[in-house]
Amino acid sequence: MIKNGLPDELYPDSGLVAKANVLNRQYSELFTNNGYEFRYNGSKTHEDENAFERDFNAIYEEIAERTRGKYRVINEYYFTFNTEDVRDL
């Protein structure tokens, strides 16, 4: 979704588009990217991380269900609260 966007036929669903836009914004906020520095910051709290993971999985499931048989939907987001774990991926 973040890399490839939503399929065109899902854009008429303004609710799904809004959820995807919120999730994309939340994902972008996990990083510092200001032209001088690119860094993964992660979530501020475990609760934030869990909420993001829950929202991500809900949208993933909705997109996968609604496009079943037409697209291959891949979930390749690795959830980690500790930024040290990112180096191991």
Kinemage of the C-alpha trace (Angstrom):
@kinemage 1
@onewidth
@group {chain A} dominant
@subgroup {mainchain}
@vectorlist {calphas} color= white
{ca met a 1} P 0.000 0.000 0.000
{ca ile a 2} L 2.692 2.451 0.960
{ca lys a 3} L 4.924 1.393 -1.901
{ca asn a 4} L 2.308 0.671 -4.549
{ca gly a 5} L -0.906 2.414 -3.495
{ca leu a 6} L -4.442 1.112 -3.644
{ca pro a 7} L -5.893 -0.477 -6.779
{ca asp a 8} L -7.984 1.980 -8.803
{ca glu a 9} L -11.245 0.140 -8.140
{ca leu a 10} L -10.893 0.728 -4.390
{ca tyr a 11} L -10.594 4.523 -4.714
{ca pro a 12} L -14.356 5.106 -4.874
{ca asp a 13} L -14.433 3.856 -1.254
{ca ser a 14} L -13.594 7.110 0.523
{ca gly a 15} L -13.596 5.366 3.912
{ca leu a 16} L -10.885 2.917 2.880
{ca val a 17} L -8.876 5.676 1.192
{ca ala a 18} L -9.084 7.796 4.361
{ca lys a 19} L -7.912 4.853 6.512
{ca ala a 20} L -5.019 4.198 4.122
{ca asn a 21} L -4.016 7.874 4.159
{ca val a 22} L -4.004 7.948 7.969
{ca leu a 23} L -1.918 4.779 8.081
{ca asn a 24} L 0.541 6.149 5.514
{ca arg a 25} L 0.924 9.344 7.552
{ca gln a 26} L 1.473 7.353 10.750
{ca tyr a 27} L 4.069 5.208 8.978
{ca ser a 28} L 5.931 8.278 7.712
{ca glu a 29} L 6.011 9.663 11.238
{ca leu a 30} L 8.029 6.615 12.343
{ca phe a 31} L 11.018 8.121 10.501
{ca thr a 32} L 13.108 11.268 10.446
{ca asn a 33} L 13.733 12.216 6.827
{ca asn a 34} L 14.665 15.856 6.503
{ca gly a 35} L 17.218 15.956 3.693
{ca tyr a 36} L 20.106 15.796 6.155
{ca glu a 37} L 19.203 12.709 8.074
{ca phe a 38} L 17.218 9.533 7.532
{ca arg a 39} L 16.519 7.573 10.698
{ca tyr a 40} L 13.956 5.102 11.989
{ca asn a 41} L 12.496 6.469 15.227
{ca gly a 42} L 9.815 3.890 15.891
{ca ser a 43} L 6.680 4.386 17.926
{ca lys a 44} L 6.643 6.435 21.113
{ca thr a 45} L 4.939 3.763 23.210
{ca his a 46} L 4.061 0.087 23.051
{ca glu a 47} L 0.402 1.122 22.883
{ca asp a 48} L 1.108 3.231 19.782
{ca glu a 49} L 2.961 0.313 18.194
{ca asn a 50} L 0.117 -2.087 18.966
{ca ala a 51} L -2.497 0.343 17.607
{ca phe a 52} L -0.516 0.837 14.393
{ca glu a 53} L -0.093 -2.922 13.956
{ca arg a 54} L -3.815 -3.502 14.570
{ca asp a 55} L -4.823 -0.786 12.073
{ca phe a 56} L -2.294 -2.007 9.515
{ca asn a 57} L -3.534 -5.596 9.742
{ca ala a 58} L -7.180 -4.506 9.511
{ca ile a 59} L -6.546 -2.559 6.292
{ca tyr a 60} L -4.389 -5.364 4.902
{ca glu a 61} L -7.171 -7.898 5.549
{ca glu a 62} L -9.811 -5.626 4.006
{ca ile a 63} L -7.755 -5.018 0.859
{ca ala a 64} L -6.816 -8.700 0.544
{ca glu a 65} L -10.462 -9.781 0.902
{ca arg a 66} L -11.835 -7.203 -1.522
{ca thr a 67} L -9.224 -7.966 -4.193
{ca arg a 68} L -9.059 -11.749 -3.713
{ca gly a 69} L -8.343 -13.516 -6.995
{ca lys a 70} L -7.507 -10.291 -8.775
{ca tyr a 71} L -4.341 -9.123 -7.002
{ca arg a 72} L -1.667 -10.662 -4.873
{ca val a 73} L -1.579 -8.646 -1.649
{ca ile a 74} L 1.675 -9.025 0.292
{ca asn a 75} L 2.172 -8.021 3.918
{ca glu a 76} L 5.867 -7.213 4.343
{ca tyr a 77} L 5.863 -4.842 7.283
{ca tyr a 78} L 7.935 -6.006 10.237
{ca phe a 79} L 6.615 -4.780 13.565
{ca thr a 80} L 9.247 -3.920 16.112
{ca phe a 81} L 9.119 -1.524 19.010
{ca asn a 82} L 12.832 -1.592 19.766
{ca thr a 83} L 14.821 0.292 17.110
{ca glu a 84} L 17.803 -1.963 17.817
{ca asp a 85} L 15.840 -4.873 16.324
{ca val a 86} L 15.606 -3.131 12.937
{ca arg a 87} L 19.245 -3.883 12.161
{ca asp a 88} L 18.531 -7.610 12.393
{ca leu a 89} L 15.898 -7.634 9.625
